[in-house]
Amino acid sequence: MGANHFNVLILGGGTGGLSAAAFLMRNSRKYSVGLVEPSEWHYYQPAWTLVGGGVYSAEATRRPQKDFIPEGVTWFKEKVIKIDPHNRVVTTESGKDLTYDYLIVATGVEYVYDWTPGLKEALDTPYASSNYLFNYAPKTWELLRNFKGGKALFTVPHTPYKCGAGPMKIMFLADEVFRKNGVREKSEVVLYTPGTVYFGVPGFKETITEIANQKGIKGNFLYKLVEVKPDVRGATFEHLETGERVEEEYDFIHLVPPQAPHLFIRENNDLVEGAEQPGFLNVDRYTLQHKKFHDIYGVGDVCGVPFAKSGAAIRKHVGKVVKRILASLEGTQYDKKYDGYAGCPFIVGYGKVVMAEFLYDNVPAPSFPRWLIDTRKPSYLMWLLKTKFLPWMYWNKMLKGKMIDA
Ligand SMILES: Cc1cc2nc3c(=O)[nH]c(=O)nc-3n(C[C@H](O)[C@H](O)[C@H](O)COP(=O)(O)OP(=O)(O)OC[C@H]3O[C@@H](n4cnc5c(N)ncnc54)[C@H](O)[C@@H]3O)c2cc1C
């Protein structure tokens, strides 16, 4: 085989791709491994919520990608533009054809601004921001701390999106900032979401609803954001069942762009047709193996199955995917299944986090016995976990292939 053939080829060097590469190299050095990733930087996205809340610096959320590419892995610093699953060929932007025995697709999602007209333009006005972008998260904090009162709108996209609680976390922090600055009385804090509740996991659903009610937040459910009109500071929402349209005006709006896999995936019918989440990679829920092409696996946000799109979920499935591939290469068996576990440190205020852990279909799965620590109650310990332990663990363990479940 030529220099452009790999036993395992990994597409994307974000949370999923890098931890796959690192875990693989820790478990075996017998195989050739290639990684295609165009970015100079690696981002720890979960801390962007804290940047928007003014308790974390944006710079601390990124590190040079080159420092995390495991030794022995061949890095192609460019974009993938095509996957041909029939011939096992991946084409890169510069025209290289890379071939593979096994392919791990971990290119995450992209933001599809066109699906919400006006959203992108609004981000560049002094009234809108998004924690979902490295360049804008610091702006969220600037706008929140300088908010003088009025209507603050928080929106949730109508597509699957990363960190299900993300849009609500910043809403709870905003409420506290407004109170501290004495402007909460003359403000409305309003959420529009396509969901039916703030958060669906039993036990946490009740806690979060109660906190939102206590804070006087107005939740509007089953609404899709259809347009932002930055010139008049307006937003149009549509009720998903009745089709009724609501026009809102805002003095601040937090936006989360619609999300989907990159075009080279979502327009490749072979890869996406039949997926539980349309346009996402058609993989099996429990093995993350592609349903049609058994030499292809998905890791992370690109997967078209309904685990919570999060680093926490990746930590629980990436090791299983790698072990399954290694077993296939070695002609042995690996049968452990991924149960959809994800953990969500749900920030409900400064120093207050409830730790929601759950499996597929929102089945609660607490790591700690309730008598020891009831993670449904806001806790400072979980705040420390979110703000200190998890970032440390990410950079020092997970991206080095350690503390990964398999
Ligand atoms: C505001 C916010 C808050 C969050 N909070 C949490 C949290 O509290 N807890 C938690 O667990 N998770 C959280 N997440 C989610 C978590 O960050 C993501 O789920 C995780 O990073 C997904 O990993 P991934 O590898 O699938 O994608 P990513 O980490 O996004 O990586 C995808 C990689 O693919 C690369 N790529 C893109 N296009 C191409 C191409 N054409 N060719 C090759 N490479 C390409 C990109 O450069 C990128 O490096 C949060 C995310 C955000 C934005």
The ligand as an ORCA input file, in Angstrom:
! r2SCAN-3c Opt
* xyz 0 1
  C     -21.214     26.722     23.830
  C     -20.952     25.260     23.950
  C     -21.067     24.639     25.184
  C     -20.830     23.287     25.323
  N     -20.908     22.719     26.565
  C     -20.617     21.415     26.731
  C     -20.608     20.827     28.042
  O     -20.857     21.490     29.038
  N     -20.289     19.526     28.143
  C     -19.968     18.755     27.041
  O     -19.661     17.573     27.196
  N     -20.012     19.275     25.794
  C     -20.314     20.581     25.605
  N     -20.296     21.137     24.347
  C     -20.264     20.251     23.165
  C     -18.885     19.728     22.759
  O     -17.955     20.768     22.670
  C     -19.040     19.040     21.416
  O     -20.084     18.105     21.495
  C     -17.756     18.317     21.001
  O     -16.715     19.222     20.859
  C     -17.998     17.550     19.720
  O     -16.826     16.941     19.304
  P     -16.651     16.507     17.779
  O     -15.306     15.886     17.682
  O     -17.828     15.772     17.325
  O     -16.667     17.906     17.004
  P     -15.675     19.124     17.188
  O     -14.988     19.080     18.509
  O     -16.468     20.339     16.871
  O     -14.569     18.865     16.094
  C     -14.818     18.771     14.720
  C     -13.487     18.952     14.010
  O     -13.635     18.675     12.622
  C     -12.866     19.596     11.914
  N     -13.407     19.709     10.544
  C     -14.455     20.447     10.130
  N     -14.613     20.314      8.810
  C     -13.652     19.466      8.389
  C     -13.301     18.941      7.106
  N     -13.972     19.270      6.007
  N     -12.237     18.100      7.041
  C     -11.550     17.743      8.152
  N     -11.831     18.228      9.381
  C     -12.876     19.073      9.485
  C     -12.998     20.903     12.700
  O     -11.931     21.793     12.405
  C     -12.960     20.388     14.123
  O     -11.672     20.384     14.668
  C     -20.490     22.505     24.179
  C     -20.370     23.128     22.927
  C     -20.584     24.488     22.810
  C     -20.421     25.147     21.461
*
